[in-house]
Amino acid sequence: MGKTHVAIGIFSALLLSQPTTVRGCAIAIAGGALGGVAADIDTVKNDYKHDALIGQLLAVSISSVMVFCNYLFKGSIVTEVLSTDKTVVMCGLAAYFILLIIGYSSHHRTFTHSFLAAILFTLAIGLICPSIAPFYLVGYLSHLLLDILNKKEVPLLYPFKKGICLKLCYAGKTANTAFMWIGFIGSIMLVGYLLLHGQGAM
């Protein structure tokens, strides 16, 4: 579900990157949150419980706060975007917008739930802000990994239709809630540990 993908996307990005500064944690959280929900753009139009939309809005909200925190602690996100060639940034924005439209128009668990989409979305983000791209990719891949655990196949090698599913759990059930809390609580604890380990470095 949406909030779970946000939580696990953030936790995965933090766990793999191990940032020890506020700036680094902010970048990892922003990228992990956005990447964690991007694949479900294909469910927004048919999402009667609005779960996917809530996940998207939560990810954008968290990422916006993290970009602001990064700026407050003299991080590189805003400076990086502003200093990048405007043509490159506009190409990245255009590519990302086109991918969102393609994803929105796709059937659930087709194009957006593949390695191909993960790479293309990440490349578009990389044109806009290269420092966020690796964390975005980790978040995106965490989404695919989580979805493999449930009952519907995930076509990782799209356009080949054959997919993978382990049939271990259902979306919206107990495992979903457990993963969500593991993600959120684990992220909070991990940030605390990493910053303490970095001795409060900004």
C-alpha positions in Angstrom: 0.0 0.0 0.0 1.0 3.6 -0.5 2.3 4.5 3.0 4.2 1.3 3.2 6.0 1.9 0.0 7.0 5.4 1.2 8.2 4.0 4.5 10.2 1.1 3.0 11.6 3.4 0.2 13.0 5.8 2.8 14.3 3.0 5.1 16.0 1.3 2.1 17.7 4.5 0.9 19.0 5.3 4.4 20.1 1.7 5.1 22.1 1.4 1.9 23.6 4.9 1.8 24.4 5.2 5.6 24.6 9.1 5.5 26.1 10.6 8.6 25.0 14.3 8.1 21.6 16.0 8.2 22.1 17.0 4.6 22.9 13.5 3.5 19.9 12.1 5.4 17.6 14.7 3.8 18.7 13.7 0.3 18.3 10.0 1.0 14.8 10.5 2.5 13.7 12.7 -0.3 14.9 10.3 -3.0 13.7 7.1 -1.2 10.2 8.5 -0.6 9.7 9.7 -4.2 11.1 6.5 -5.7 9.1 4.3 -3.3 5.8 5.4 -4.8 6.6 6.3 -8.4 5.7 2.8 -9.7 2.1 3.1 -8.5 1.3 6.0 -10.8 -0.5 3.3 -12.8 -3.1 2.8 -10.1 -4.1 6.4 -9.4 -6.9 6.5 -12.0 -8.5 3.3 -10.7 -7.7 3.7 -7.0 -11.2 3.9 -5.4 -9.8 4.0 -1.9 -7.3 6.7 -2.9 -4.4 4.7 -1.3 -2.0 5.3 -4.2 -2.9 9.0 -4.3 -2.3 9.3 -0.6 1.0 7.6 -1.0 2.0 10.0 -3.8 1.0 13.1 -1.8 2.8 11.8 1.3 6.0 11.2 -0.6 5.9 14.7 -2.2 5.2 16.3 1.1 8.1 14.5 2.9 10.4 15.2 0.0 9.5 18.9 0.0 10.3 19.1 3.7 13.6 17.3 3.2 14.6 19.6 0.4 13.9 22.5 2.6 15.9 20.9 5.5 18.7 20.3 3.1 18.7 23.9 2.1 18.6 25.1 5.7 21.7 23.1 6.5 23.5 24.4 3.4 23.0 21.3 1.4 23.4 20.9 -2.3 20.0 20.0 -3.7 18.7 23.5 -4.5 22.2 24.8 -5.5 22.7 21.7 -7.7 19.4 22.2 -9.6 20.0 25.9 -10.1 23.5 25.5 -11.2 22.7 22.8 -13.7 22.3 23.8 -17.4 18.6 24.9 -17.7 18.2 22.9 -20.9 19.3 19.7 -19.1 16.9 20.4 -16.2 14.0 21.1 -18.6 14.7 17.9 -20.6 14.7 16.0 -17.3 11.4 17.5 -16.2 9.9 16.9 -19.7 11.1 13.3 -19.7 9.8 12.7 -16.2 6.4 14.2 -17.0 6.1 12.0 -20.2 7.0 8.9 -18.1 4.3 9.8 -15.6 1.7 10.1 -18.4 2.8 6.8 -19.9 2.6 5.2 -16.4 -0.7 6.7 -15.6 -2.1 5.4 -18.9 -0.7 1.9 -18.4 -2.5 -1.1 -16.8 -1.5 -1.8 -13.3 1.8 -3.8 -12.9 2.9 -3.5 -16.5 5.5 -0.9 -17.6 5.9 1.0 -14.3 6.6 -2.2 -12.4 9.7 -3.1 -14.3 13.5 -2.6 -14.3 13.1 -0.6 -17.6 10.8 1.9 -15.9 13.0 2.1 -12.8 16.0 3.0 -15.1 14.1 5.5 -17.2 12.5 7.3 -14.3 15.9 7.5 -12.5 17.7 8.8 -15.6 15.0 11.6 -15.8 15.5 12.5 -12.1 19.3 12.4 -12.7 19.0 15.1 -15.3 17.1 17.3 -12.8 19.2 16.5 -9.7 21.9 13.9 -10.0 22.5 13.6 -6.2 19.0 12.4 -5.6 19.0 9.8 -8.4 20.7 6.9 -6.6 18.3 7.2 -3.6 15.3 7.4 -6.0 16.5 4.2 -7.7 16.8 2.4 -4.4 13.3 3.5 -3.4 11.9 2.4 -6.8 13.5 -1.0 -6.5 12.2 -1.4 -3.0 8.7 -1.0 -4.4 9.2 -3.7 -6.9 10.7 -6.0 -4.3 7.7 -5.5 -1.9 5.2 -6.1 -4.7 6.9 -9.4 -5.5 5.9 -10.7 -2.1 2.2 -10.6 -2.8 -0.2 -12.4 -5.1 0.0 -10.6 -8.4 2.9 -11.0 -10.8 5.4 -8.2 -11.2 6.8 -8.1 -14.8 10.4 -7.1 -13.9 11.6 -7.7 -17.5 8.8 -5.8 -19.2 7.9 -5.8 -22.1 8.1 -9.5 -21.5 4.8 -10.3 -19.9 5.9 -13.1 -17.6 6.2 -11.8 -14.0 7.3 -12.9 -10.6 5.3 -13.2 -7.4 6.1 -15.1 -4.2 2.5 -15.2 -2.9 3.5 -14.6 0.7 1.1 -11.8 1.6 -1.7 -9.6 0.5 -1.7 -5.8 0.1 -3.7 -4.1 2.9 -3.3 -7.0 5.3 -1.2 -7.6 8.4 2.1 -7.9 6.6 1.5 -4.5 4.9 1.0 -2.8 8.3 4.0 -4.6 9.8 6.2 -3.4 6.9 4.9 0.1 7.2 5.8 0.4 10.8 9.2 -1.3 10.3 9.9 1.3 7.6 8.9 4.4 9.5 10.2 3.4 13.0 13.3 1.9 11.4 14.0 5.1 9.5 13.7 7.2 12.6 16.0 5.0 14.6 18.5 4.7 11.8 18.6 8.5 11.3 19.3 8.9 15.0 22.0 6.3 15.0 23.6 7.7 11.8 23.7 11.3 13.0 25.0 10.2 16.4 27.7 8.2 14.7 28.5 11.2 12.6 28.7 13.2 15.8 25.9 15.6 14.8 27.6 16.7 11.6 25.5 19.0 9.4 
